[in-house]
Every structure is written in structure tokens, then in C-alpha cells.
Amino acid sequence: QVQLVESGGGLVQPGGSLRLSCAASGSIGSIAAMGWYRQAPEKQRELVARITTSGSTNYADSVKGRFAISRDNAKNTVYLQMNSLNPEDTAVYYCNAEVHYRWYWGKGTLVTVSS
């Protein structure tokens, strides 16, 4: 069993920044990839960013140039730096990890962008 715990969410003003963290623990062998997904009210869950062990990244078009994903392999931790936030970024952000071809999910952290 792999557990993922997110932190760093909260309330931020438009144009502000937040940094999300996700730490993996439990029965971890080799994590092939980690990433962030988000789900806004009345919308589908969507990919935000993903990073492999080698450092290859994927981003949703809506966040390119504003968000940056990074990973500390030694600590089994992934980060999401979010800049220039706008109200459309408001959502619950979920951490995920791919371990031996199985996908694991955190419980989510709420990001609210509002004045």
C-alpha cells in the first residue's frame, strides 16, 4: 500500500502563488511517475502536470508557463509551484503516483483563488 499526503493548499488572491507538496510513503519500490490532477466544481478531473523519474514533464495547456512541477526522488516527494493564479484555477488538487504499474491517489488539497 502506498499513501500520498498533499499539503500547501489554501486561499490566495488572483495573481498570487502557492506551492503544493505531496509526500509518498508505504510499500514503495520504484516510482515511475508522479503528478497532479485537479477537479473543479461541476467539472471532470483533469491532468495538471506529471513528471517521470528521469525528469520528463507534461503540462495541461491551461497551466503552461505558470505552473512548474518538480520531484525529489530521494524523498519520494513531488511539488507543484503555481504562479499567476486566477479564479479558474480553483479546484481540489490531487496527487498521484505510479508504482509498479498501479496508480495511487491522495485525498486532495483545496486551492481557492479569490479576492
N, C-alpha and C positions, 0 to 999 in steps of 0.2 A: 504494500500500500504506500502511495505517495501522497503527501499532504502539501498543499500550497497555501500560503498565507500572504494576502495583499495588505499593503499599508500605503498611506500618503494621500488618500482621497480627502475631499472636503469642499468647502465653499471658497470660490475665488472670483474676483471681478473680471469682466471681459478685458482681454489684453494681458492678463496675468499668466503666471506659470505655476505648475505643480510637478512634482517628481514622485512617481509611483514606484514601489518596490514590491517584489514577490520573492519569497524565500521558499525553497523546496526542501523537504525533509522526508525521512522514512526509508523505504526499500528502494533506494536509488542505485542503479548500476551506472549506466551512461545515459545522459540526457541528450537526445538527438537535437531537440529544438525547444525553445520556449517562446511564448508570445503573449500578446494582449488582444482581447476581444472586448467589445462593448455592446450594450443594449440600452437604447433609449426608450422612453415610454411609447408604447404602441408601435414599436419598430422591431425588425428582426435583429438578432445578434450578428455582428459583423466583425471581420478582421480589422484590427488597428495596425498591428505591427508584429513581426515574427523574426526570430534570429536563430541561426543554427550554431552548433558548437564551433564551427570554423569561422563564424562571423558574418556569413551571408545574411542579408536582411530583405524583408518585404514590407511595404507600407501601403495602406489604403491611400488612394489618390487624394482624398479629402484632408489628409494629415501630412502629406509630403512637404518638407521644408519647415514644418512647425514642430513635429514630434521627432524624437530620436530614441531608439531602443538600444540598450547595451546589456552586456551579460558578464558576470563574474563567475567563471566556471568553477573556480576553487571553492566558492561559497554557495554554489548552486542557486544563484540569485540573478534575477533579471530586473531591469529598471526601464522606466518609460519617462523620459523628460518631455514635458508638454509645455510649449511656449505659444504665445499669441492665442490664448484660448478664447473661444467665442461660445455663445449660448448653445449653438448646435453641437458642441462637444459634451453637453450634459448627458450623462449616462452612468450606468453601473459598469465598471471596468472589471473584467475577469482575466485572471492569469491562467495560462495553460502550459503544460509541459508534455512532451512526447518522450516516453520512456519505454524502450523495447517494443515499439510499435503500438503502444497503448497511450491514450490521451487522458490526462488528469486535469481537473479544474479547481480553481479556488472558489471561495464563496462570494467574491466580488467586493469592490470598494466603490462608493458613490462619489462621483465628481459632479459638482453643481457650479455652473458658470452663470453668475447673475450679479446685477448691481444692487 
